[in-house]
């Protein structure tokens, strides 16, 4: 994903926007965040991992912005409202972002241990997000 500065009136924003507390979350897992597909025969749409992951994030909080589908299908990045996002443990996965891992397992599939979560809560001086 290309990193660009969030700007307001031509100036790099200082970490808050749209009246929300930004929290950037990137979920990694190899080859699962795929695009939707359409059957050439029936026209039926099958949701890919990217759309399913969006549902997982939406179940836990408000999405402000989401990334495009990664060219290698290995990650999805969203900016959520940090004040309302459930960043705690889940029903089966404890620790920070356990609820997100549980939601990804329920929607996209796999095991919670296969997902890596990286976050950022503030901008660097150049206006980019530093995920950790």
ZANU-615988 format. One record per atom (N, C-alpha, C, O): residue number from 1; atom name; y, z, x. Coordinates in steps of 0.05 Angstrom, whole numbers, plus 5000, padded with zeros to 4 digits. Layout:
REM ZANU-615988
R NUM CA Y Z X
...
//
This chain:
REM ZANU-615988
R 1 N 4977 5000 5017
R 1 CA 5000 5000 5000
R 1 C 5025 5000 5018
R 1 O 5027 5016 5036
R 2 N 5043 4982 5013
R 2 CA 5068 4982 5028
R 2 C 5084 5006 5021
R 2 O 5085 5015 4998
R 3 N 5097 5017 5041
R 3 CA 5113 5041 5037
R 3 C 5142 5033 5036
R 3 O 5153 5021 5055
R 4 N 5155 5039 5014
R 4 CA 5183 5033 5011
R 4 C 5198 5058 5002
R 4 O 5187 5076 4990
R 5 N 5223 5059 5009
R 5 CA 5239 5082 5002
R 5 C 5247 5081 4973
R 5 O 5254 5060 4962
R 6 N 5246 5104 4959
R 6 CA 5257 5106 4933
R 6 C 5287 5109 4935
R 6 O 5296 5128 4949
R 7 N 5302 5092 4923
R 7 CA 5331 5093 4925
R 7 C 5344 5097 4898
R 7 O 5335 5086 4878
R 8 N 5365 5112 4898
R 8 CA 5382 5116 4875
R 8 C 5410 5108 4882
R 8 O 5422 5119 4901
R 9 N 5421 5089 4868
R 9 CA 5448 5078 4874
R 9 C 5450 5070 4903
R 9 O 5471 5075 4916
R 10 N 5429 5058 4914
R 10 CA 5429 5048 4941
R 10 C 5424 5069 4963
R 10 O 5422 5062 4986
R 11 N 5421 5094 4955
R 11 CA 5416 5116 4974
R 11 C 5388 5126 4971
R 11 O 5377 5126 4949
R 12 N 5375 5134 4993
R 12 CA 5348 5145 4991
R 12 C 5349 5171 4975
R 12 O 5365 5188 4980
R 13 N 5331 5172 4955
R 13 CA 5330 5196 4938
R 13 C 5320 5220 4954
R 13 O 5304 5217 4973
R 14 N 5329 5243 4947
R 14 CA 5323 5267 4962
R 14 C 5299 5282 4952
R 14 O 5297 5306 4956
R 15 N 5280 5269 4939
R 15 CA 5255 5282 4932
R 15 C 5252 5287 4902
R 15 O 5230 5295 4894
R 16 N 5272 5284 4886
R 16 CA 5269 5288 4857
R 16 C 5279 5263 4843
R 16 O 5298 5251 4852
R 17 N 5265 5256 4822
R 17 CA 5273 5232 4807
R 17 C 5264 5234 4779
R 17 O 5245 5248 4772
R 18 N 5277 5220 4762
R 18 CA 5271 5219 4733
R 18 C 5269 5246 4720
R 18 O 5256 5250 4700
R 19 N 5282 5266 4732
R 19 CA 5281 5293 4721
R 19 C 5255 5307 4726
R 19 O 5250 5328 4713
R 20 N 5238 5296 4743
R 20 CA 5211 5308 4747
R 20 C 5208 5317 4776
R 20 O 5224 5309 4794
R 21 N 5188 5333 4782
R 21 CA 5182 5341 4809
R 21 C 5160 5323 4819
R 21 O 5137 5325 4811
R 22 N 5167 5304 4837
R 22 CA 5147 5285 4846
R 22 C 5124 5297 4862
R 22 O 5129 5313 4880
R 23 N 5100 5289 4856
R 23 CA 5076 5296 4871
R 23 C 5061 5270 4875
R 23 O 5051 5258 4856
R 24 N 5059 5261 4900
R 24 CA 5044 5236 4906
R 24 C 5015 5244 4912
R 24 O 5010 5262 4928
R 25 N 4997 5231 4898
R 25 CA 4968 5237 4902
R 25 C 4954 5211 4907
R 25 O 4957 5191 4893
R 26 N 4938 5211 4929
R 26 CA 4921 5188 4935
R 26 C 4892 5197 4935
R 26 O 4885 5216 4949
R 27 N 4876 5184 4919
R 27 CA 4847 5189 4919
R 27 C 4833 5167 4934
R 27 O 4837 5143 4928
R 28 N 4816 5174 4953
R 28 CA 4801 5155 4969
R 28 C 4771 5156 4962
R 28 O 4760 5178 4958
R 29 N 4759 5133 4960
R 29 CA 4730 5130 4958
R 29 C 4724 5101 4962
R 29 O 4737 5084 4948
R 30 N 4707 5094 4979
R 30 CA 4702 5066 4986
R 30 C 4693 5049 4962
R 30 O 4673 5056 4948
R 31 N 4707 5027 4958
R 31 CA 4699 5005 4940
R 31 C 4695 5013 4910
R 31 O 4678 5001 4897
R 32 N 4710 5033 4900
R 32 CA 4706 5040 4872
R 32 C 4730 5035 4855
R 32 O 4727 5033 4830
R 33 N 4753 5032 4866
R 33 CA 4778 5029 4850
R 33 C 4783 4999 4845
R 33 O 4803 4988 4855
R 34 N 4764 4986 4831
R 34 CA 4764 4957 4827
R 34 C 4780 4949 4802
R 34 O 4787 4966 4786
R 35 N 4786 4924 4801
R 35 CA 4801 4912 4778
R 35 C 4783 4910 4754
R 35 O 4758 4910 4756
R 36 N 4795 4907 4730
R 36 CA 4780 4901 4706
R 36 C 4768 4873 4709
R 36 O 4777 4857 4724
R 37 N 4747 4868 4693
R 37 CA 4735 4842 4693
R 37 C 4733 4832 4664
R 37 O 4731 4848 4645
R 38 N 4732 4805 4661
R 38 CA 4730 4793 4635
R 38 C 4706 4775 4635
R 38 O 4702 4759 4653
R 39 N 4689 4778 4615
R 39 CA 4666 4761 4612
R 39 C 4674 4732 4605
R 39 O 4689 4728 4586
R 40 N 4665 4713 4620
R 40 CA 4671 4685 4614
R 40 C 4657 4675 4589
R 40 O 4666 4655 4577
R 41 N 4637 4689 4580
R 41 CA 4622 4681 4556
R 41 C 4633 4694 4531
R 41 O 4638 4680 4511
R 42 N 4637 4720 4531
R 42 CA 4645 4734 4507
R 42 C 4674 4741 4507
R 42 O 4686 4747 4486
R 43 N 4687 4741 4530
R 43 CA 4715 4749 4532
R 43 C 4719 4779 4532
R 43 O 4741 4789 4532
R 44 N 4696 4794 4532
R 44 CA 4698 4823 4533
R 44 C 4709 4833 4559
R 44 O 4703 4822 4580
R 45 N 4726 4853 4558
R 45 CA 4738 4865 4581
R 45 C 4722 4890 4589
R 45 O 4717 4907 4573
R 46 N 4715 4891 4614
R 46 CA 4701 4914 4625
R 46 C 4721 4928 4644
R 46 O 4730 4916 4663
R 47 N 4727 4953 4638
R 47 CA 4745 4968 4655
R 47 C 4734 4972 4683
R 47 O 4710 4980 4686
R 48 N 4750 4967 4703
R 48 CA 4742 4973 4731
R 48 C 4749 5001 4738
R 48 O 4760 5016 4722
R 49 N 4742 5008 4763
R 49 CA 4747 5035 4772
R 49 C 4776 5044 4773
R 49 O 4783 5067 4770
R 50 N 4794 5024 4777
R 50 CA 4823 5030 4778
R 50 C 4832 5040 4750
R 50 O 4845 5061 4748
R 51 N 4825 5026 4729
R 51 CA 4833 5034 4702
R 51 C 4821 5060 4694
R 51 O 4833 5077 4682
R 52 N 4796 5064 4702
R 52 CA 4782 5090 4696
R 52 C 4795 5113 4711
R 52 O 4798 5135 4700
R 53 N 4804 5108 4736
R 53 CA 4817 5129 4752
R 53 C 4844 5136 4739
R 53 O 4852 5160 4739
R 54 N 4858 5116 4729
R 54 CA 4884 5122 4715
R 54 C 4879 5141 4692
R 54 O 4895 5160 4688
R 55 N 4857 5137 4678
R 55 CA 4851 5156 4655
R 55 C 4845 5184 4666
R 55 O 4853 5203 4653
R 56 N 4833 5186 4689
R 56 CA 4827 5212 4701
R 56 C 4853 5227 4707
R 56 O 4857 5250 4701
R 57 N 4872 5212 4720
R 57 CA 4898 5224 4726
R 57 C 4913 5231 4701
R 57 O 4925 5253 4700
R 58 N 4913 5214 4681
R 58 CA 4927 5219 4656
R 58 C 4916 5244 4641
R 58 O 4931 5257 4627
R 59 N 4891 5250 4645
R 59 CA 4879 5273 4632
R 59 C 4890 5299 4643
R 59 O 4888 5320 4631
R 60 N 4902 5298 4667
R 60 CA 4911 5322 4681
R 60 C 4941 5325 4683
R 60 O 4951 5346 4690
R 61 N 4956 5304 4676
R 61 CA 4985 5306 4677
R 61 C 4998 5279 4672
R 61 O 4985 5259 4666
R 62 N 5024 5279 4674
R 62 CA 5040 5256 4669
R 62 C 5043 5238 4693
R 62 O 5052 5248 4714
R 63 N 5035 5213 4691
R 63 CA 5039 5194 4713
R 63 C 5067 5182 4711
R 63 O 5075 5172 4690
R 64 N 5082 5183 4733
R 64 CA 5108 5171 4734
R 64 C 5106 5142 4744
R 64 O 5120 5124 4735
R 65 N 5089 5138 4764
R 65 CA 5086 5112 4777
R 65 C 5058 5109 4789
R 65 O 5047 5129 4799
R 66 N 5047 5086 4787
R 66 CA 5021 5081 4800
R 66 C 5022 5057 4818
R 66 O 5038 5039 4814
R 67 N 5005 5058 4839
R 67 CA 5005 5036 4858
R 67 C 4990 5012 4846
R 67 O 4977 5013 4826
R 68 N 4993 4990 4860
R 68 CA 4976 4966 4854
R 68 C 4948 4972 4863
R 68 O 4943 4991 4879
R 69 N 4929 4956 4855
R 69 CA 4902 4959 4864
R 69 C 4901 4952 4894
R 69 O 4910 4931 4902
R 70 N 4889 4970 4910
R 70 CA 4887 4966 4938
R 70 C 4869 4941 4943
R 70 O 4849 4937 4929
R 71 N 4875 4926 4963
R 71 CA 4860 4902 4969
R 71 C 4831 4907 4976
R 71 O 4814 4890 4973
R 72 N 4826 4931 4987
R 72 CA 4798 4938 4994
R 72 C 4785 4956 4973
R 72 O 4762 4965 4977
R 73 N 4799 4962 4951
R 73 CA 4789 4978 4929
R 73 C 4781 5007 4937
R 73 O 4766 5020 4923
R 74 N 4792 5016 4960
R 74 CA 4785 5042 4971
R 74 C 4802 5066 4961
R 74 O 4794 5089 4965
R 75 N 4825 5060 4949
R 75 CA 4842 5083 4941
R 75 C 4860 5075 4917
R 75 O 4864 5052 4911
R 76 N 4870 5096 4905
R 76 CA 4890 5093 4884
R 76 C 4911 5114 4890
R 76 O 4905 5137 4897
R 77 N 4937 5107 4888
R 77 CA 4959 5125 4892
R 77 C 4976 5127 4867
R 77 O 4983 5106 4856
R 78 N 4982 5151 4859
R 78 CA 4999 5155 4836
R 78 C 5020 5176 4843
R 78 O 5016 5193 4860
R 79 N 5043 5174 4830
R 79 CA 5063 5195 4831
R 79 C 5062 5208 4803
R 79 O 5066 5195 4783
R 80 N 5058 5234 4803
R 80 CA 5056 5249 4778
R 80 C 5079 5270 4778
R 80 O 5091 5275 4798
R 81 N 5083 5282 4754
R 81 CA 5102 5304 4752
R 81 C 5087 5329 4762
R 81 O 5070 5339 4748
R 82 N 5095 5338 4785
R 82 CA 5081 5361 4798
R 82 C 5083 5386 4781
R 82 O 5065 5403 4783
R 83 N 5103 5389 4765
R 83 CA 5106 5413 4749
R 83 C 5085 5415 4727
R 83 O 5078 5437 4718
R 84 N 5075 5392 4718
R 84 CA 5056 5393 4695
R 84 C 5028 5384 4704
R 84 O 5009 5387 4687
R 85 N 5024 5375 4728
R 85 CA 4997 5365 4736
R 85 C 4979 5388 4743
R 85 O 4986 5407 4756
R 86 N 4954 5387 4733
R 86 CA 4934 5407 4738
R 86 C 4922 5402 4766
R 86 O 4904 5385 4768
R 87 N 4931 5416 4786
R 87 CA 4922 5411 4813
R 87 C 4902 5432 4822
R 87 O 4895 5434 4846
R 88 N 4892 5448 4803
R 88 CA 4873 5469 4809
R 88 C 4844 5461 4809
R 88 O 4837 5437 4808
R 89 N 4827 5481 4809
R 89 CA 4798 5476 4809
R 89 C 4789 5466 4782
R 89 O 4802 5470 4761
R 90 N 4766 5453 4782
R 90 CA 4754 5442 4758
R 90 C 4731 5459 4748
R 90 O 4725 5480 4759
R 91 N 4718 5448 4728
R 91 CA 4695 5463 4716
R 91 C 4672 5464 4736
R 91 O 4657 5484 4736
R 92 N 4668 5444 4752
R 92 CA 4646 5444 4771
R 92 C 4655 5443 4801
R 92 O 4639 5449 4819
R 93 N 4680 5435 4806
R 93 CA 4689 5433 4833
R 93 C 4713 5452 4837
R 93 O 4733 5450 4824
R 94 N 4709 5472 4855
R 94 CA 4730 5492 4859
R 94 C 4750 5482 4880
R 94 O 4746 5461 4892
R 95 N 4772 5496 4883
R 95 CA 4792 5490 4903
R 95 C 4813 5471 4892
R 95 O 4812 5461 4870
R 96 N 4833 5466 4910
R 96 CA 4855 5449 4903
R 96 C 4845 5421 4895
R 96 O 4828 5410 4909
R 97 N 4854 5411 4873
R 97 CA 4848 5384 4863
R 97 C 4818 5381 4855
R 97 O 4808 5359 4852
R 98 N 4805 5404 4850
R 98 CA 4778 5403 4840
R 98 C 4776 5391 4812
R 98 O 4757 5376 4806
R 99 N 4796 5397 4795
R 99 CA 4797 5385 4768
R 99 C 4799 5355 4770
R 99 O 4788 5340 4754
R 100 N 4815 5345 4789
R 100 CA 4818 5316 4793
R 100 C 4792 5303 4802
R 100 O 4784 5283 4791
R 101 N 4779 5316 4821
R 101 CA 4753 5306 4830
R 101 C 4733 5305 4807
R 101 O 4718 5286 4804
R 102 N 4732 5326 4791
R 102 CA 4715 5327 4768
R 102 C 4721 5304 4748
R 102 O 4703 5291 4738
R 103 N 4747 5300 4743
R 103 CA 4755 5278 4725
R 103 C 4748 5251 4736
R 103 O 4740 5233 4721
R 104 N 4751 5247 4762
R 104 CA 4743 5222 4774
R 104 C 4713 5217 4773
R 104 O 4704 5195 4767
R 105 N 4697 5238 4777
R 105 CA 4668 5236 4774
R 105 C 4661 5229 4745
R 105 O 4644 5212 4741
R 106 N 4674 5241 4726
R 106 CA 4668 5236 4698
R 106 C 4676 5207 4689
R 106 O 4663 5195 4672
R 107 N 4697 5196 4701
R 107 CA 4707 5170 4692
R 107 C 4697 5147 4710
R 107 O 4687 5127 4701
R 108 N 4700 5151 4737
R 108 CA 4693 5130 4756
R 108 C 4664 5132 4764
R 108 O 4650 5111 4768
R 109 N 4654 5156 4768
R 109 CA 4626 5161 4776
R 109 C 4624 5172 4804
R 109 O 4645 5176 4818
R 110 N 4600 5176 4813
R 110 CA 4595 5187 4840
R 110 C 4594 5217 4840
R 110 O 4591 5230 4819
R 111 N 4597 5228 4864
R 111 CA 4597 5257 4868
R 111 C 4625 5266 4877
R 111 O 4639 5251 4891
R 112 N 4632 5290 4870
R 112 CA 4658 5301 4877
R 112 C 4663 5300 4907
R 112 O 4685 5296 4917
R 113 N 4642 5305 4923
R 113 CA 4644 5306 4952
R 113 C 4650 5278 4964
R 113 O 4658 5277 4987
R 114 N 4647 5257 4948
R 114 CA 4653 5230 4958
R 114 C 4683 5223 4956
R 114 O 4691 5203 4968
R 115 N 4698 5239 4942
R 115 CA 4727 5234 4939
R 115 C 4743 5251 4959
R 115 O 4738 5275 4962
R 116 N 4763 5239 4971
R 116 CA 4782 5253 4988
R 116 C 4809 5250 4975
R 116 O 4817 5229 4967
R 117 N 4823 5273 4973
R 117 CA 4849 5273 4960
R 117 C 4870 5279 4981
R 117 O 4868 5299 4996
R 118 N 4891 5263 4982
R 118 CA 4914 5267 4999
R 118 C 4939 5270 4982
R 118 O 4941 5256 4961
R 119 N 4958 5287 4990
R 119 CA 4982 5291 4974
R 119 C 5007 5292 4991
R 119 O 5006 5295 5015
R 120 N 5030 5288 4977
R 120 CA 5056 5292 4989
R 120 C 5075 5301 4968
R 120 O 5073 5293 4945
R 121 N 5093 5319 4975
R 121 CA 5112 5330 4955
R 121 C 5141 5324 4962
R 121 O 5159 5330 4947
R 122 N 5146 5313 4986
R 122 CA 5173 5308 4993
R 122 C 5175 5282 5010
R 122 O 5155 5273 5021
R 123 N 5199 5272 5012
R 123 CA 5203 5247 5027
R 123 C 5209 5254 5056
R 123 O 5220 5274 5063
R 124 N 5201 5235 5074
R 124 CA 5209 5236 5102
R 124 C 5238 5228 5103
R 124 O 5250 5219 5084
R 125 N 5250 5231 5126
R 125 CA 5279 5224 5129
R 125 C 5284 5194 5125
R 125 O 5306 5187 5118
R 126 N 5263 5178 5129
R 126 CA 5266 5149 5125
R 126 C 5260 5141 5096
R 126 O 5261 5117 5090
R 127 N 5255 5160 5079
R 127 CA 5250 5154 5051
R 127 C 5221 5147 5044
R 127 O 5216 5138 5022
R 128 N 5203 5151 5062
R 128 CA 5174 5146 5057
R 128 C 5160 5172 5051
R 128 O 5170 5193 5058
R 129 N 5137 5170 5039
R 129 CA 5121 5194 5033
R 129 C 5101 5199 5056
R 129 O 5088 5180 5065
R 130 N 5098 5223 5064
R 130 CA 5078 5230 5085
R 130 C 5055 5243 5071
R 130 O 5055 5267 5065
R 131 N 5033 5228 5068
R 131 CA 5009 5238 5055
R 131 C 4993 5255 5075
R 131 O 4990 5247 5098
R 132 N 4984 5277 5065
R 132 CA 4967 5294 5082
R 132 C 4943 5304 5067
R 132 O 4926 5318 5078
//
